[in-house]
Amino acid sequence: MTPAVLFLHGAGAGGWEWNVWRAVFEAAGLATAAPDLQPAASGLARTTLDDYAGQAGTALRVLPRPRVLVGASLGGLLAAMCADEADALVLVNPLPPAPWHAELPSRDWPAIVPWRHEARLASTRHALPDADEATALYAFDRWRDESGLVLGTAHAGVALERPSCPLLCMASTVDDDVPPAVTAALAAAWGADLLRLPAASHVGPLLGRGAAAAAQQALAWCRDR
């Protein structure tokens, strides 16, 4: 049977982050979905990590099995939280669960992180050093504000069981947000396959010049499984 693939985006972004990956997977005949995570009815400031995880789980359960769940950054943590519903898991520079969360840089988060309201093209270029100019502009137009409660909870550490399904962790070697050593330690502890992406930034596997190649590598791993 041909698997279906659900992509979960990172904080402050949307399903558009996965455009390149969706094109690669769909060209191979796989059905894909990449929903935008939505704020809770009570507003963005009161949106919780569990709100997002609930949306992710609902989106995954409507897909036919076998299901591949792919998440990047915050989406990687959400994917790990929903691992019981998946048949294979791909985590790209994931925000790590406890105890590896303690290795992340310490941050204080406002109630609403103003990534949309304070977006600048220069800061977008800085965040995407391995992307071309057109992609940086595309991302700059699409960043969104994020819930500080979601990010605070994620960075405080979420206790998770080791997933029972096949698991691939992908680690960018030039990642200032989730150091590659943290992803490698998580992969080792969870018995996952580890793929290192040379010269890639935190979001580079999705939006950088090497995004299509990273997607092809993930697709090859899925086929092997």
Phi, psi and chi 1 to 4 in degrees:
 res  aa     phi    psi   chi1   chi2   chi3   chi4
   1 MET       -  146.9  -64.7  178.6   63.1      -
   2 THR   -84.0  126.0  -59.1      -      -      -
   3 PRO   -73.3  157.3   25.5  -32.9      -      -
   4 ALA  -103.5  150.4      -      -      -      -
   5 VAL  -125.1  129.8 -172.9      -      -      -
   6 LEU  -111.8  127.0  178.6   67.2      -      -
   7 PHE  -105.8  131.6  -63.9  101.3      -      -
   8 LEU  -114.4  124.0  -62.0  177.6      -      -
   9 HIS   -82.2  170.6   64.7   79.1      -      -
  10 GLY   -88.2  176.1      -      -      -      -
  11 ALA   -63.0  139.7      -      -      -      -
  12 GLY    74.8    8.3      -      -      -      -
  13 ALA  -122.3 -151.3      -      -      -      -
  14 GLY  -163.9 -178.0      -      -      -      -
  15 GLY   -59.7  -20.4      -      -      -      -
  16 TRP   -59.7  -24.7   56.3  -93.7      -      -
  17 GLU   -55.7  -25.5  -85.7 -166.5  -41.8      -
  18 TRP   -99.2   13.6  -65.9  104.9      -      -
  19 ASN   -54.8  -44.6  -72.0   -9.4      -      -
  20 VAL   -66.8  -45.6  171.8      -      -      -
  21 TRP   -63.4  -41.2  -77.6   56.7      -      -
  22 ARG   -61.8  -41.0  -67.3 -171.6   73.9 -179.5
  23 ALA   -61.8  -41.1      -      -      -      -
  24 VAL   -66.4  -46.2  168.0      -      -      -
  25 PHE   -70.4  -39.1  -83.9   67.8      -      -
  26 GLU   -69.6  -32.8  -71.9  174.1    2.7      -
  27 ALA   -63.8  -25.0      -      -      -      -
  28 ALA   -88.8    4.2      -      -      -      -
  29 GLY    93.3   10.0      -      -      -      -
  30 LEU   -93.4  142.6  -78.5   70.8      -      -
  31 ALA   -80.9  139.0      -      -      -      -
  32 THR  -132.4  157.9   72.9      -      -      -
  33 ALA  -143.7  142.7      -      -      -      -
  34 ALA  -143.7   76.6      -      -      -      -
  35 PRO   -72.6  155.8   28.6  -35.8      -      -
  36 ASP   -84.6  125.3  -69.4  -15.2      -      -
  37 LEU   -66.5  135.8  -63.4  169.3      -      -
  38 GLN  -108.3  144.5  -61.0  -62.3  -41.2      -
  39 PRO   -61.7  155.6  -18.5   30.2      -      -
  40 ALA   -68.4  162.0      -      -      -      -
  41 ALA   -60.6  -26.1      -      -      -      -
  42 SER   -79.3   -3.8   54.1      -      -      -
  43 GLY   112.3  161.3      -      -      -      -
  44 LEU   -61.7  -39.9 -175.4   59.9      -      -
  45 ALA   -63.7  -24.5      -      -      -      -
  46 ARG  -103.5    5.3  -64.7 -172.9  178.0 -178.1
  47 THR   -71.6  134.1  -58.8      -      -      -
  48 THR  -110.7  166.1   68.1      -      -      -
  49 LEU   -60.7  -37.9 -172.4   65.3      -      -
  50 ASP   -65.8  -32.2  -75.6  -21.0      -      -
  51 ASP   -59.1  -47.6  -72.1  -31.8      -      -
  52 TYR   -66.1  -42.0  -78.3  169.7      -      -
  53 ALA   -62.7  -37.2      -      -      -      -
  54 GLY   -63.0  -42.2      -      -      -      -
  55 GLN   -63.6  -42.3  -65.9  175.2   40.7      -
  56 ALA   -62.7  -44.3      -      -      -      -
  57 GLY   -62.9  -41.1      -      -      -      -
  58 THR   -63.6  -44.6  -62.6      -      -      -
  59 ALA   -63.3  -34.1      -      -      -      -
  60 LEU   -73.7  -41.7 -176.0   61.8      -      -
  61 ARG   -66.5  -23.0  -75.2 -171.1  -67.8  -88.2
  62 VAL   -79.8  -11.5  -58.9      -      -      -
  63 LEU   -83.1  145.8  -63.3  179.1      -      -
  64 PRO   -71.2  153.0   27.7  -35.5      -      -
  65 ARG   -88.6  151.3  -55.4 -166.1   87.5  137.5
  66 PRO   -75.5  148.8   27.4  -34.7      -      -
  67 ARG  -117.3  132.6  -52.8  164.1 -179.6  151.3
  68 VAL  -107.1  128.8  179.6      -      -      -
  69 LEU  -111.3  121.7 -176.4   52.7      -      -
  70 VAL  -121.2  126.8 -175.5      -      -      -
  71 GLY  -137.6  146.0      -      -      -      -
  72 ALA  -121.6  136.7      -      -      -      -
  73 SER    57.0 -120.3 -165.8      -      -      -
  74 LEU   -58.4  -37.9  174.3   65.1      -      -
  75 GLY   -61.7  -28.8      -      -      -      -
  76 GLY   -67.2  -41.6      -      -      -      -
  77 LEU   -64.4  -43.8  177.4   60.6      -      -
  78 LEU   -60.7  -40.7  -68.0  168.4      -      -
  79 ALA   -61.0  -43.1      -      -      -      -
  80 ALA   -64.2  -33.3      -      -      -      -
  81 MET   -67.9  -24.6  -67.4  171.9   69.4      -
  82 CYS  -106.1   16.3  -60.2      -      -      -
  83 ALA   -60.2  -29.1      -      -      -      -
  84 ASP   -64.2  -21.7  -73.0  -12.6      -      -
  85 GLU   -91.4   -4.2  -57.2  -79.5   -5.3      -
  86 ALA  -106.9  158.0      -      -      -      -
  87 ASP  -102.8  -14.3  -61.1  -60.0      -      -
  88 ALA  -158.5  152.7      -      -      -      -
  89 LEU  -135.0  132.5 -156.6   59.8      -      -
  90 VAL  -124.4  120.5  178.2      -      -      -
  91 LEU  -114.8  120.2  -52.3 -178.7      -      -
  92 VAL  -106.9  111.7 -175.9      -      -      -
  93 ASN    43.4   54.8  -61.7  -36.4      -      -
  94 PRO   -72.9  144.8   30.5  -37.6      -      -
  95 LEU   -62.0  123.3  -73.1 -176.2      -      -
  96 PRO   -82.3  149.8   30.9  -35.6      -      -
  97 PRO   -75.7  178.9   30.7  -35.4      -      -
  98 ALA   -65.5  145.4      -      -      -      -
  99 PRO   -91.2    0.5   35.3  -36.6      -      -
 100 TRP   -70.6  -15.8  -58.5  -81.6      -      -
 101 HIS   -58.5  -27.7   74.0  -72.9      -      -
 102 ALA   -65.6  -15.6      -      -      -      -
 103 GLU   -86.5   -6.1  -58.7  -58.8  -42.1      -
 104 LEU   -79.5  152.9  -62.3 -179.0      -      -
 105 PRO   -60.0  140.2  -21.9   32.2      -      -
 106 SER   -71.8  136.3  180.0      -      -      -
 107 ARG  -138.7  147.7  -63.4  -82.5  -56.9  -91.5
 108 ASP  -108.7  133.1  -69.6  -37.5      -      -
 109 TRP  -113.8  129.7  -56.9  100.5      -      -
 110 PRO   -69.3  169.6   28.3  -34.6      -      -
 111 ALA   -58.2  -40.0      -      -      -      -
 112 ILE  -126.5  121.5  -65.0  179.1      -      -
 113 VAL   -83.1  115.3 -175.7      -      -      -
 114 PRO   -84.7   55.1   32.9  -35.6      -      -
 115 TRP   -69.0  -29.7  -78.1  -31.4      -      -
 116 ARG   -77.1  -48.1  169.6   67.9  -91.3  161.6
 117 HIS   -69.2  -27.2  -73.1   80.3      -      -
 118 GLU  -109.2   15.5  -65.2 -175.8   -0.8      -
 119 ALA   -63.9  137.5      -      -      -      -
 120 ARG  -133.7  143.7  -60.5  -68.2 -176.3  -88.5
 121 LEU   -62.4  -37.5 -176.1   54.9      -      -
 122 ALA   -63.5  -42.4      -      -      -      -
 123 SER   -70.6  -31.0   59.6      -      -      -
 124 THR   -66.4  -43.3  -62.3      -      -      -
 125 ARG   -60.0  -39.5  -70.3 -167.1 -171.6  104.1
 126 HIS   -64.3  -38.5 -179.9   76.5      -      -
 127 ALA   -73.8  -21.3      -      -      -      -
 128 LEU  -123.3   63.1  -61.8  171.9      -      -
 129 PRO   -65.8  -19.2   26.2  -35.5      -      -
 130 ASP  -103.3   14.9   43.8  -10.5      -      -
 131 ALA  -104.5  156.7      -      -      -      -
 132 ASP   -81.6  172.4   58.5   35.2      -      -
 133 GLU   -64.1  -40.2 -174.1   67.5   18.8      -
 134 ALA   -63.1  -39.9      -      -      -      -
 135 THR   -68.7  -40.2  -59.5      -      -      -
 136 ALA   -60.1  -42.8      -      -      -      -
 137 LEU   -66.3  -40.9 -178.1   59.4      -      -
 138 TYR   -59.7  -45.7 -176.6   85.5      -      -
 139 ALA   -67.4  -41.6      -      -      -      -
 140 PHE   -55.2  -38.6  164.0   70.2      -      -
 141 ASP   -74.7   -9.7  -74.4  -23.8      -      -
 142 ARG  -123.5   -5.9  -72.4  163.0  175.9   79.5
 143 TRP   -56.3  150.9  -62.8  131.6      -      -
 144 ARG  -132.4  159.0   68.0 -179.8 -160.1  179.3
 145 ASP   -66.2  157.7  -66.7  -17.2      -      -
 146 GLU  -133.4  157.6 -171.7   54.5   88.4      -
 147 SER   -74.9  121.6  164.7      -      -      -
 148 GLY   -67.0  -28.7      -      -      -      -
 149 LEU   -65.5  -40.9 -177.7   57.1      -      -
 150 VAL   -60.8  -49.7  165.6      -      -      -
 151 LEU   -68.8  -37.7  -69.0  169.5      -      -
 152 GLY   -62.7  -41.6      -      -      -      -
 153 THR   -65.6  -43.5  -57.8      -      -      -
 154 ALA   -62.3  -44.1      -      -      -      -
 155 HIS   -75.1  -18.1  -79.2 -102.2      -      -
 156 ALA   -78.0  -13.6      -      -      -      -
 157 GLY   102.0  122.7      -      -      -      -
 158 VAL  -115.1  125.1  178.6      -      -      -
 159 ALA   -80.1  122.3      -      -      -      -
 160 LEU  -132.0  148.7  -64.0  177.6      -      -
 161 GLU   -78.3  153.3  -63.6  -66.7  -32.1      -
 162 ARG   -62.9  128.1  171.0 -178.8  170.5  175.4
 163 PRO   -60.8  145.2  -22.4   34.0      -      -
 164 SER   -91.8  -13.3   58.7      -      -      -
 165 CYS   -88.1  164.4   62.6      -      -      -
 166 PRO   -56.5  142.0  -25.1   34.7      -      -
 167 LEU  -138.5  132.3  170.9   58.9      -      -
 168 LEU  -118.5  129.3  170.9   66.3      -      -
 169 CYS  -108.7  132.5  -71.3      -      -      -
 170 MET  -115.1  127.1  -56.8  178.0   74.5      -
 171 ALA  -123.9  120.0      -      -      -      -
 172 SER   -73.7  137.8  -65.7      -      -      -
 173 THR   -80.8  -13.5   58.8      -      -      -
 174 VAL  -121.4   65.4 -170.8      -      -      -
 175 ASP  -116.2  112.6 -171.2  -19.6      -      -
 176 ASP   -87.5  -11.7  -64.3  -30.8      -      -
 177 ASP   -92.9  -46.8  -65.4  -65.0      -      -
 178 VAL  -125.1   98.0 -179.9      -      -      -
 179 PRO   -53.9  139.3  -25.5   34.9      -      -
 180 PRO   -58.9  -28.1   17.3  -29.9      -      -
 181 ALA   -65.6  -31.3      -      -      -      -
 182 VAL   -68.4  -45.4  174.9      -      -      -
 183 THR   -62.9  -38.4  -58.9      -      -      -
 184 ALA   -65.0  -40.3      -      -      -      -
 185 ALA   -65.7  -40.8      -      -      -      -
 186 LEU   -61.6  -45.7  172.5   64.7      -      -
 187 ALA   -60.9  -42.0      -      -      -      -
 188 ALA   -64.2  -43.1      -      -      -      -
 189 ALA   -68.2  -32.8      -      -      -      -
 190 TRP   -95.8    4.6  -82.2    2.8      -      -
 191 GLY    66.0   32.2      -      -      -      -
 192 ALA   -90.9  157.8      -      -      -      -
 193 ASP   -73.9  145.8  -65.9  -40.7      -      -
 194 LEU  -123.7  129.6  176.1   65.3      -      -
 195 LEU  -122.9  119.6  178.5   60.9      -      -
 196 ARG   -92.6  137.4  -58.9 -179.8 -170.1  -87.6
 197 LEU  -111.4  100.2  -57.8  173.0      -      -
 198 PRO   -62.3  137.9  -19.6   32.0      -      -
 199 ALA    63.6   15.7      -      -      -      -
 200 ALA   -94.6  143.1      -      -      -      -
 201 SER   -86.2 -175.3   66.1      -      -      -
 202 HIS   -58.7  -45.8 -177.1   63.6      -      -
 203 VAL   -98.8   -1.6 -165.9      -      -      -
 204 GLY   -55.3  -38.9      -      -      -      -
 205 PRO   -61.1  -21.1  -25.8   35.7      -      -
 206 LEU   -99.8  -38.6  -79.9   59.9      -      -
 207 LEU  -120.0   -7.7  -60.8  176.3      -      -
 208 GLY   -80.3  176.4      -      -      -      -
 209 ARG   -62.7  -23.1  -66.1  178.2  179.4   86.7
 210 GLY   -94.2   14.3      -      -      -      -
 211 ALA   -61.9  -44.6      -      -      -      -
 212 ALA   -63.5  -39.5      -      -      -      -
 213 ALA   -65.8  -40.6      -      -      -      -
 214 ALA   -62.9  -41.8      -      -      -      -
 215 ALA   -63.4  -40.6      -      -      -      -
 216 GLN   -62.5  -39.1  -71.0  -75.9    2.4      -
 217 GLN   -66.0  -41.1  -70.5  174.2  -70.6      -
 218 ALA   -65.3  -40.2      -      -      -      -
 219 LEU   -62.7  -42.8  174.7   62.2      -      -
 220 ALA   -61.5  -40.0      -      -      -      -
 221 TRP   -62.5  -44.7  179.2   87.5      -      -
 222 CYS   -60.6  -41.5  -68.6      -      -      -
 223 ARG   -63.1  -38.3  -76.2  172.6  164.0  164.8
 224 ASP   -64.8  -27.6  -71.1  -16.9      -      -
 225 ARG   -90.5      -  -60.2  -55.8  175.3  -80.5
